[in-house]
Amino acid sequence: MSNAPSKAQPASLPRGEGDRLERFHRLKRWLSLIPYGVGARVYAMITANPLTQAVMGKHRRRMRAFMAEQGLTFPLRQTFARYLATNYMAAWRLSSLSRCGPAEFDRWVGIDGYEHFLSLRQQGKPVILCNSHYGSGKTILLALMRRGHDIHSLDRQDVFSFFGIQDQGKVISINLGPKEQNFMLKQIFKARNALAAGGVLHIAGDGTRGLSGKPLPFLGRERSFPGSVAELALATGAAILPVFGVLDGRGGVRLSILPALAMPDPALPREDQVAFINAQYCALLEARWRADPGSIFKSEYGIYAKLPKLADAATRTSQP
C-alpha cells in the first residue's frame, strides 16, 4: 500500500462518499497542522456547547427517546456531547491520530485485552476482529498496525488508503461499495481466503448486508444480524474477538479486545451454529448500548427505531 493516497482513489468511491472525502481531503492540509490534543480539546468544547446541542436537537430527541425506552438516566448533556464526537469528525480523528508519535498516541489511545489477540496470533490462528457501528472502534486498526500487524478489513470505503494512513503494519481494504449493494461473492471470497491463509479480518458484526441469521431479541425489539461473521469463522476455524472503542470527554479512546466467542457444537445444524454465535455477539452489543447510548452511531438509532417491538413481532408471527 502506497504511503500517499492515489489520485484515482476518490473516483473509485460512491459519488456522495467520494465527494465528502474529497472535501475533507482539501481541508487536510491545514487540519494536519493542528496537533491531535489541541483539536480534540477544541472539538470537546464545541460538542458540549449548549448552542451546538440545540442546533442538533433532532438527534438529541432521538437519543433521549431511546434512553427513556430503556429506562436509562445518564446525564443528557455529557452523553449527547459524546454522541456528537462519535458521529462527526471520525475520519479526522483517525488521520490525526495516525500522525501522532508513539508516546502521544499511547497517551490518547489505550487498549485492553491485547493479550487475547496476541496469544492467538502467536499460535498462528486466524482471527476475526468483530467490530460494531459504535464508538471509535475503528481506532483498533491503528493500534494494531502500530504493533506491526497486517489486517484485512471489510469496508464501505477505504479511508486508510485515501488519507495515506500508514504504520508498521497495514490495512488491506476489501471494499463493499455503496450501501445499496449487498454483499457480493467476490468480497466474501477475499475475506475467506485471508482467514484461510492464517490472517486477520476486521468486520462489523452488526452490518445490514448479506444473508441474515435468525431474528434475536435486542433491547425489547427483534433484530436480525448477518451470518457473515459466524459463517467465515465456521468455514476457516478463525477465532472471533469482539472489539469496542469508546471516546471519553476529552478525545481519548479506550479500546477493548474481548475474549474469543465460544464456538458451537459442530453436530448442530448450520443455522443453529450461526444463531449460537450471533446470540453471544447480540448480548455484548446490547450491554454496550445500554452502558453508553452516546457511543451509538446515528445510523444505528435509525435502524433501531424501525425494528418491530417484541410484542408486535410475536403478534405478526402468530398470525396465519
C-alpha positions in Angstrom: 0.0 0.0 0.0 1.5 3.3 -1.1 2.4 5.9 1.5 0.5 8.5 -0.4 -3.2 8.3 -1.4 -3.7 7.5 -5.0 -5.1 10.4 -7.1 -7.5 7.9 -8.6 -8.7 6.7 -5.3 -11.7 9.1 -4.8 -13.1 8.1 -8.2 -13.5 4.5 -7.0 -15.7 5.6 -4.2 -19.5 6.0 -4.4 -20.3 9.5 -5.6 -21.6 11.0 -2.4 -18.9 9.4 -0.2 -16.2 10.3 -2.7 -17.3 14.0 -2.7 -17.4 14.1 1.1 -13.9 12.6 1.4 -12.6 14.9 -1.3 -13.8 17.9 0.6 -12.2 16.6 3.7 -9.0 15.9 1.7 -8.8 19.6 0.8 -9.1 20.5 4.4 -6.5 18.0 5.5 -3.6 20.4 4.7 -4.5 22.8 7.4 -6.1 20.3 9.7 -2.8 18.3 9.7 -1.2 21.3 11.3 -3.4 21.0 14.3 -2.0 18.6 16.9 -4.5 15.9 17.9 -4.6 17.1 21.5 -5.5 20.7 20.5 -8.1 19.6 18.0 -9.6 17.1 20.4 -9.9 19.7 23.2 -11.5 22.3 20.9 -13.9 19.8 19.5 -14.8 18.7 23.0 -15.8 22.3 23.9 -17.9 22.6 20.7 -19.8 19.4 21.3 -20.5 20.3 24.9 -21.7 23.8 24.0 -25.5 24.2 24.6 -25.9 26.1 21.4 -24.3 23.2 19.4 -26.5 20.7 21.1 -29.6 22.9 20.5 -28.9 23.0 16.8 -28.6 19.2 16.8 -31.9 18.9 18.7 -33.4 16.3 16.4 -30.6 13.9 17.2 -30.8 14.7 20.9 -34.5 13.9 20.9 -34.0 10.6 19.2 -31.3 9.6 21.7 -33.4 10.8 24.7 -36.3 8.7 23.4 -34.1 5.6 23.3 -32.9 6.3 26.8 -36.4 6.7 28.1 -37.5 3.4 26.4 -34.6 1.6 28.1 -35.0 3.3 31.4 -31.6 4.9 31.3 -30.8 8.1 33.3 -27.3 9.2 32.1 -26.6 12.9 32.2 -28.0 14.1 28.9 -25.6 16.9 28.1 -22.4 14.8 28.5 -23.9 11.8 26.8 -25.0 13.8 23.8 -21.6 15.5 23.6 -20.1 12.0 23.2 -22.7 11.2 20.6 -21.6 14.2 18.6 -17.9 13.4 19.0 -18.6 9.8 17.9 -20.6 10.6 14.9 -18.8 13.6 13.4 -15.1 14.1 12.5 -14.3 10.4 12.8 -12.2 10.4 9.7 -10.2 13.4 11.0 -9.6 11.5 14.3 -8.2 8.5 12.5 -6.0 10.6 10.3 -4.8 12.9 13.1 -4.1 10.0 15.5 -2.1 8.3 12.8 0.3 11.2 12.7 1.0 11.1 16.5 4.3 9.9 17.7 4.4 6.6 19.8 4.2 8.4 23.2 1.5 10.8 22.2 -0.6 8.0 20.6 -0.4 5.9 23.7 -1.4 9.0 25.7 -4.6 9.3 23.7 -5.4 5.6 22.9 -5.5 2.9 25.4 -6.1 -0.8 24.7 -7.3 -3.5 27.0 -7.2 -7.2 26.1 -4.4 -7.1 23.6 -3.2 -10.3 25.1 -6.2 -12.2 23.7 -5.3 -11.1 20.2 -1.5 -11.6 20.6 -1.9 -15.1 22.0 -3.9 -16.3 19.0 -1.5 -14.7 16.6 1.5 -16.3 18.2 -0.3 -19.7 17.8 -0.8 -18.9 14.1 -4.6 -19.0 14.4 -6.7 -16.8 12.1 -8.6 -14.1 13.8 -11.8 -12.2 13.1 -12.0 -8.8 14.8 -15.7 -8.3 15.2 -16.3 -4.6 15.5 -19.6 -2.6 15.6 -21.1 0.7 14.4 -20.4 2.1 17.9 -17.9 4.5 19.4 -14.5 4.8 17.9 -14.0 1.1 17.3 -12.1 1.6 14.1 -9.2 3.0 16.0 -8.3 -0.6 16.8 -6.9 -0.8 13.3 -4.4 2.0 14.1 -3.4 0.4 17.4 -2.8 -3.0 15.9 -1.0 -1.5 12.8 1.4 0.2 15.2 2.2 -3.1 16.7 3.2 -4.4 13.2 0.0 -6.4 12.3 -1.4 -6.6 8.8 -5.2 -6.7 8.7 -7.8 -7.2 6.0 -10.8 -5.0 6.6 -14.3 -5.2 5.0 -15.1 -1.5 4.5 -17.7 0.5 2.7 -14.9 3.0 1.8 -11.1 2.7 2.0 -10.4 5.7 4.3 -7.0 4.4 5.3 -5.6 4.4 1.7 -7.4 7.7 0.8 -5.6 9.5 3.6 -2.4 7.7 3.3 -2.6 6.3 6.8 0.4 4.0 7.4 2.3 2.5 10.3 4.4 -0.6 10.8 1.6 -2.8 9.6 -1.0 -2.1 7.0 -4.7 -2.4 6.3 -5.8 -4.2 3.2 -9.2 -2.9 2.5 -11.9 -5.2 0.9 -14.3 -2.6 -0.4 -18.0 -3.2 -0.2 -19.2 -0.3 -2.3 -22.4 1.7 -1.8 -24.9 0.9 0.9 -27.4 -0.1 -1.8 -25.2 -3.0 -2.9 -25.5 -6.2 -0.9 -22.5 -8.4 0.0 -21.0 -9.8 -3.2 -19.4 -13.2 -3.6 -16.1 -11.6 -4.6 -15.7 -9.8 -1.2 -16.6 -12.8 0.8 -14.2 -14.9 -1.2 -11.4 -12.5 -0.4 -12.2 -12.4 3.3 -12.3 -16.2 3.5 -9.0 -16.5 1.6 -7.4 -14.1 4.1 -8.5 -16.1 7.0 -7.7 -19.5 5.4 -4.1 -18.2 5.0 -4.0 -17.6 8.7 -4.6 -13.8 8.6 -6.7 -11.2 10.4 -10.0 -9.9 9.2 -11.8 -6.8 10.6 -15.6 -6.8 10.0 -18.7 -5.3 11.6 -20.9 -7.8 13.3 -24.0 -5.5 13.2 -24.0 -4.7 9.5 -27.1 -4.8 7.3 -25.7 -6.6 4.3 -25.6 -10.2 3.5 -27.9 -13.1 4.5 -29.2 -12.6 8.0 -29.5 -15.3 10.6 -32.4 -16.0 12.9 -34.0 -12.9 14.4 -32.9 -12.3 18.0 -34.4 -10.2 20.9 -32.5 -6.9 21.0 -33.3 -4.3 23.7 -37.0 -5.0 23.6 -37.2 -5.4 19.8 -36.4 -8.0 17.2 -33.3 -7.7 15.1 -31.6 -9.9 12.6 -27.8 -10.0 12.5 -25.8 -11.0 9.4 -24.5 -14.5 9.4 -21.2 -13.5 7.7 -19.0 -13.4 10.8 -20.2 -16.8 12.0 -20.1 -18.4 8.6 -16.5 -17.2 8.0 -15.4 -18.5 11.4 -17.0 -21.8 10.9 -15.5 -22.2 7.4 -12.0 -21.3 8.4 -11.6 -22.1 12.1 -11.0 -18.5 12.9 -11.4 -17.2 16.5 -13.9 -14.3 16.8 -12.7 -11.5 19.1 -15.3 -8.8 19.7 -13.8 -5.3 19.8 -15.2 -2.0 21.1 -13.8 1.5 21.3 -15.3 4.4 23.4 -14.4 8.1 23.4 -14.0 9.9 26.7 -14.9 13.6 27.2 -11.5 14.9 26.2 -10.9 13.0 22.9 -9.2 9.9 24.3 -10.1 6.4 23.0 -10.4 3.3 25.2 -10.2 0.1 23.1 -11.3 -3.3 24.4 -10.5 -6.6 22.8 -12.7 -9.2 24.5 -12.0 -12.9 24.8 -13.0 -15.1 21.9 -16.6 -16.1 21.5 -17.4 -19.7 22.3 -17.9 -21.9 19.2 -21.0 -24.1 18.8 -21.3 -27.9 18.8 -20.4 -28.9 15.2 -23.1 -31.6 15.3 -25.8 -28.8 15.4 -27.4 -27.8 12.1 -25.5 -25.0 10.4 -28.3 -22.5 11.0 -28.2 -23.2 14.8 -24.5 -22.9 14.9 -24.7 -19.4 13.3 -27.5 -18.5 15.8 -25.3 -19.7 18.7 -22.5 -17.3 17.7 -24.8 -14.4 16.8 -26.6 -14.6 20.2 -23.3 -14.1 22.0 -22.5 -11.0 20.0 -26.0 -9.7 20.3 -25.8 -9.9 24.1 -22.5 -8.0 24.1 -23.8 -5.3 21.8 -27.0 -4.9 24.0 -24.8 -4.3 27.0 -22.7 -1.7 25.3 -25.7 0.2 24.0 -27.2 0.3 27.5 -23.9 1.2 29.1 -23.3 4.2 26.8 -26.0 5.4 24.4 -23.8 8.3 23.5 -21.5 5.9 21.6 -24.2 4.6 19.3 -23.9 5.6 15.6 -26.7 7.9 14.3 -27.4 5.3 11.5 -27.9 2.6 14.2 -30.5 4.8 16.0 -32.4 5.0 12.7 -32.2 1.2 12.3 -33.4 0.6 15.8 -36.4 2.9 15.5 -37.7 0.7 12.6 -37.3 -2.6 14.3 -40.5 -4.3 15.4 -41.1 -4.4 19.1 -41.1 -7.9 20.6 -44.9 -7.8 21.3 -45.6 -6.7 17.7 -43.2 -9.3 16.3 -44.9 -12.1 18.2 -48.3 -11.0 17.1 -47.1 -10.8 13.5 -45.6 -14.3 13.7 -48.7 -15.9 15.2 -51.0 -14.6 12.5 -51.9 -17.2 9.8 
